[in-house]
Amino acid sequence: MELLREKTGDLGRFDGGSAVHTEERPFYAYRRRKRAGVLLSVSLLLLLVCNPWAPSCRGADPKSSSSETIVELQQFRETRSIVIKGAGAEEGRATLINLNPNVNAWYLLQVKWQGGASAEVYHLENANPQTQQLLLDDNPPYGLAAADGKDRYTCDLWGITSRESLKKARASVAAYAPLCGGKVYLRNPVKGHRTRIEMVTDFLRDEVPAGEKIVVFVRDTFFKDLYREKAKLVEEAKPGLEKQPQGKTEKAPEPGLMDPKQADRIVQPTNLGIQIQEPNPKGMVLGTWYAVRDNPGIYISLIVAEGIVPEILHSYENVAGNLDSAEATALVYLVAFDLGRYELNFSLGTEHPRVNWSDHMLDRMKDKSLPGPDGIGSIAPLVSTGLINPRDAAQTAATFTGGFKRTHGAFKWGELALKNHGSHYGFIEDGVIFSALQPGLSTIYGLNDGRLDMKTWTEKDNDLLPRIKYARQNGVPIIERFDPVGHMSVPGSFVSRWGEGNWSGSVDEKLRTLRSGAALQEFEGKRFLIYGAFTSATPSAMARVFQAYRCRYAMLLDMNALEHTYLAIYRRQGANLYVQHLIQGMSEVDRSMKGQYIPRFLGYSDDRDFFYLTRKKAP
């Protein structure tokens, strides 16, 4: 498949090292930001060199292992074992663990030969978890069987007829190595991509005492309002113009509630990287949803907080803080996905989030006898790939980055800091619990029937665990509910409280920065997942925007850089794949190799966790 990168006004085709561009336009704003990113990397390295603590960088913790593994966290697992024979007639035992039969996606296969030093362990992924079961076949040649209804396919994985195909798959070092005719994949450990900035910051945080303070100092010095984009007012639109998406064939999301005095403002989306249907050359009306070109069920909207109706801006003033002029005029990019057409999925990165203790917690809440809050210090023997699996890749319509790293994924202040070892953010992938979901935290999750929901987790919600396919927690809610009486979204109670909300601002509460968030809107019988990229905002500004779109729930994702707030959508045309980014500068995170453009998460493994949306099959 040929990969193409699409930008508004700039279509790049990458083929054999050459590139043909139409109407190429320099993006001066992002180039300045890119230079600032290089400056940040250099500054961090200089600080490291000059850092008096540098000679005593921390090494690996000798107590990082635990007698328990992540397998013991899977309370719904099912285990089967059989006796097997190898190519030389030697006997052994194969053990197959279905880590969560209700999701039926991930298995662990353990092979132990008599006289062997240790067992070989393989992480398998079911290529068709909806209908296919993986079983051990105790008939010669004692293989693995993939059973789908009346169809049964048996493959020899340990060498009587196939000459150790398991070992060959492991030696391939592919993130997903096909087995059994592509009915099963072996997940192999791979190295995830990291940007220059992330490599430096991770090194400082992981290896240098007080390294986090260095990162915060440089961030606050060089990154303050670096990505802020002020809405460029073109002209006033005619009343009622473009109140519905152009090219509309389906019901769009509910538009933003705008101040009648500013409801018809047109802005020029200079850095918007996603093409809309029948664009108005003069710009886009604030608060209006526009259908995305050639991607039915996806919509784009722009807004600035100062244009929202006064009733919202002055509501719940005891909860949401006042907005300063910088964030009130900062442009916000929003994307809505029709959940009748798209299904959300979640994947861990190769490195993040981790399962060890967060550095951002009270020391007295840490059990020093354990390597992490769940009793484990690593995810071994499981493998995280940071890459969309082969069964979903062809149907993937969009990707966006997930939440905080484990470094900041716990509480240091407030009530949640004193509960459950600091209330570390939990996460689940393909029905497998990596870190337990904690009460009181914002949670986005999907069930094994494909339904998505968002809520503040409670102890009672643990009853859902057998059916949860994925879940990701990240702090406390920005919007906690929708009030049907007042017909208004209600901001979370910690929106303007820096410490209790763990909004990851600086120590003197400089909360305004580039942020992303996810929200759920329900409108006239339809449900929409809304992703927002806020070019400069506090949690209070995020709450006002999600209130304007009458969202039922909203939560923070990540912040501070375009690589952490990344969103891309994909359009397929024949053998070609077109890639568009919500903000044009986000394309700089993607890679190219031998002249071929390779998108993040879809084309190569990444160290960060992410969400992706797949197209649902037509009824």
Buried (B, 14 or more C-beta within 10 A) or exposed (E): EEBBBBBBEBBBBBEEEEBEEEEEEEBEBBEEBBEBBEEBBEBBBEBBEEBEEBEEBEEEEEEEEBEBBBBEBBEBBEEEBBEBBBBEEEEBBBBBBBBBEBBBBBBBBBBBBEEEEEBBBBBBBBBBBEEBBBBBBBEEBBBBBBBEEEEEBBBBBBBBEBEBBBBBBBEEEBBBBBBBEEBBBBBBBBEBBBBBBBEBBBBBBBBBBEBBBBBBBBBBEBBBBBBBBEBEBBEEBEEEEBBBBBBBEEBBBBBBBBBEEBBBBBBBBBBBBBBBBEBBEEBBBBBBBBBBBEBBBBBBBBBBBBBBBEEBBEBBEEBBBEBEEBBBBBBBBBBBBBBBBBBBBBBBBBBBBBBBBBBBBBEEBBEEEBBBBBBBBBBBBBBBBBBBBBBBBEBBBBBBBBBBBBBBBBBBBBEBBBBBBBBBBBBBBBBBBBBBBBBBBBBBBBBBEBBBBBBBBEEEBEEBBBBBBBBBBBBBBBBBBBEEEEEBBBBBBBBBBBBBBBBBBBEEEBBBBBBBBBBBBBBEEBBBBBBBBBBBBBBBBBBBBBBBBBBBBBBBBBBBBBBBBBBBBBBBEEEEBBBBBBBBBBBBBBBBEEEBBBBBBBBBBBBBBBBBBBBBEEE
